[in-house]
Amino acid sequence: MTSNEVRTLAKRLGIQPCHVHANQLVDLAEAKDREGYRAKLNELLDEFGAGYQGLVNGHAKRQLRMQEWDSRHNGWRSVWRER
């Protein structure tokens, strides 16, 4: 997805662009696609820098822990799953 596509989708869903990227990472993690996850992290690093990559990765990790421990979803994950 291009940056414009991400922003458009985020606006349509009512979430932040970093949450769109985090949802993409969560989808890859749920599919157990390690190489795809690493590739997406590298793409984020190249396009947005280390700070943004860390933010998105932190969002994704937190969501995965929440799902594992108590089956809850952040609001941005719920919106993504219902789209």
Secondary structure, 3 states (H helix, E strand, C coil): CCHHHHHHHHHHHCCCHHHHHHHHHHHHHHCCCHHHHHHHHHHHHHHHCHHHHHHHHHHHHHHHHHHHHHCCCCHHHHHHHHC
